[in-house]
Amino acid sequence: GSSGSESSGSSSSPSSSSGEIETIRSIGMIEGSSTENFVVGETVTFNVGGVAERLKLKVLDDTRATFQFADSQTFALEVGGDRALDGDSNNVNELSIKVKSINALAKQARVILTQLA
């Protein structure tokens, strides 16, 4: 008689230390200009000219959106305001961001991302 050994695999689910669950959404490659909906707390990843970028909408009020870019730069933009961004720190801005509109009730901002480099 032969006894078959059975292996029991235990699956552990990753636990987040904070109560906030981070949402990451990839929007792929940006060529030219792209209008995106950003939700508060959501990190959006994308590629511009071969550079991988991370942009998170942190805080929102009626007239202003505060973003975190590349995990290190934090800046606020009013509606209609724009800013050039350098994701790979080579002193060449590969991207500009413009806040088109804000829906504070839905915690969303419409943002225009434009390839520069």
C-alpha positions in Angstrom: 0.0 0.0 0.0 1.2 3.4 -0.8 0.0 6.6 1.0 -0.2 9.7 -1.1 1.2 12.8 0.6 -1.2 15.8 0.3 0.2 19.3 0.5 -2.1 22.0 2.0 -1.4 25.4 0.6 -2.3 28.2 3.0 -3.2 31.4 1.3 -2.6 34.6 3.1 -4.4 37.8 2.1 -2.4 41.0 2.2 -3.4 43.3 5.0 -3.1 47.1 4.7 -2.0 48.9 7.8 -4.3 51.9 7.2 -8.0 51.6 6.7 -7.6 53.3 3.4 -7.5 51.0 0.4 -5.4 52.4 -2.4 -6.9 52.2 -5.8 -4.5 52.1 -8.7 -5.7 52.5 -12.2 -3.6 52.3 -15.3 -4.6 54.5 -18.3 -1.7 53.3 -20.5 0.2 55.5 -22.9 -0.5 59.1 -23.3 0.3 60.5 -26.8 -0.8 64.0 -27.5 -3.5 64.9 -25.0 -5.9 62.9 -22.9 -8.8 63.9 -20.6 -9.2 61.7 -17.5 -11.5 61.6 -14.5 -9.6 61.5 -11.3 -11.3 60.3 -8.0 -10.0 61.4 -4.6 -7.6 58.8 -3.2 -7.0 57.1 -6.6 -3.6 56.7 -8.0 -3.4 56.8 -11.8 -0.4 55.3 -13.6 0.5 56.0 -17.2 3.3 56.3 -19.6 4.6 59.4 -21.3 7.4 59.2 -23.8 8.6 56.0 -22.2 8.5 57.3 -18.6 6.3 55.6 -16.1 4.3 58.2 -14.2 2.2 58.1 -11.0 -0.4 60.7 -10.2 -2.7 60.7 -7.3 -5.6 63.1 -6.5 -5.2 63.7 -2.7 -7.6 66.4 -1.7 -10.4 68.2 -3.4 -12.6 71.3 -2.7 -14.9 73.4 -4.8 -12.2 75.2 -6.7 -8.9 73.4 -6.1 -7.4 70.0 -6.5 -4.3 68.8 -4.7 -2.2 66.1 -6.5 0.7 64.0 -5.5 3.0 63.3 -8.5 5.8 60.6 -8.6 5.3 60.0 -4.9 7.4 63.0 -4.1 5.9 66.2 -5.5 2.7 67.6 -4.1 1.0 70.6 -5.7 -2.4 72.2 -5.8 -4.2 73.5 -9.0 -7.2 75.7 -9.3 -9.8 75.0 -12.1 -8.2 76.2 -15.3 -4.7 76.0 -13.8 -1.9 73.9 -15.3 1.5 72.7 -14.4 4.4 71.1 -16.2 5.7 67.9 -14.6 9.1 66.0 -14.8 8.6 62.4 -13.7 12.1 61.1 -14.2 14.0 64.1 -12.8 16.0 64.8 -15.9 15.0 68.5 -16.0 12.9 67.9 -19.0 9.1 68.2 -18.4 7.5 65.4 -20.3 4.0 66.2 -19.2 1.6 69.0 -18.4 -1.5 68.7 -16.2 -4.5 71.0 -16.4 -7.6 70.9 -14.2 -10.6 71.2 -16.5 -13.4 71.0 -13.9 -14.1 69.8 -10.4 -17.1 68.0 -9.0 -16.6 68.3 -5.2 -19.8 66.4 -4.5 -18.6 63.3 -6.4 -15.0 63.9 -5.3 -13.9 63.9 -8.9 -11.8 66.2 -11.0 -11.6 66.2 -14.8 -7.9 66.6 -15.8 -6.2 67.1 -19.1 -2.9 65.3 -19.4 -0.7 66.5 -22.3 2.5 65.0 -23.6 5.3 67.7 -23.8 8.5 65.9 -24.5 
